[in-house]
Amino acid sequence: MAKVCQLTGKKTQVGNNVSHANNKTKRKFYPNLHTKKFFLESEGVWVQLKVSGKAIRTINKKGLEASLIAAARKGTLSL
């Protein structure tokens, strides 16, 4: 599976390593992803999501259902 947050849509970015001599080589910046289980109270089931650290903080603050609804509205939800 790709390195993409299922809630926020964060994915790998590309940039340059820049040496002291100003040589530039390509590199990747990976998102801070974790596979985590959350309990969905409305349905009484556990849901396993691959989410970024920022998404985990958002879920802790707003709740899982509110976060899922917000991500669906933005169009970043990928389950």
N, C-alpha and C positions, 0 to 999 in steps of 0.2 A: 504494500500500500504506500502511496505517496506521502511525503512529509508535509502534510497540509492539516491545519487545525479544522476540525469538523464544525466548529461553532463560529469562529471569527474569519476563517478563510485564509489565515496567515500561511504563507508558503516560503520555500527557499528563495533567497534573493542572490543575485550575482554581483560581484564587485572585483576589485583588484587588490592584490598584495603589493604594497609599494615598498621597495627596499631602500636602504640608505642611499644607494646610487641612483634612485628613482627609476629602477626597473619595475615594470608592471607585469604581473602574472595573474591570471584569473583565479578566483576563489569563490567559495559559496558561504553564505550566511544562513545557517539553519535556524528555524524557530524552536523555541523551548517547549517541545511537545512531550506529553505524558499520556499514557493509556490509563484511564481511570474509570472506575465504576461509580455511578450515581444512582440513587434510588428515586424513581419517578412515582411520587405519592399518588397521583390521580389514577394510575393504572396498577399500582402495587407491584411493579417490576423493577429489576435492576437493569440499567442501561450502561453499556461500556462505550466510552467515547475516547477519541484521540484528540486531546485539547491542549492548547498552549497554557503557559503559566498565567497569562492575563485572563484567559477564559475561565480558569479555575477560580481566580479571585472574583470575577464577575458572578459566577454561579454561587459562590459563598455569600455574596452581598445581596443579589436579587432573588436567587432561587433558580432551580433548574428549569422549571416550566416557563418562567418569565424570560429567561435567557434563550430558550428554544424558540419562543414566539418572536422575540426581537430579532434573532438570527434569520428566521424564516421571512420576516418582513423585509430585512435588508437583502435577502437573497444569497446569504453566505452559508446557509445550512446545507451540509452534505452528509446524509446518513446512509 
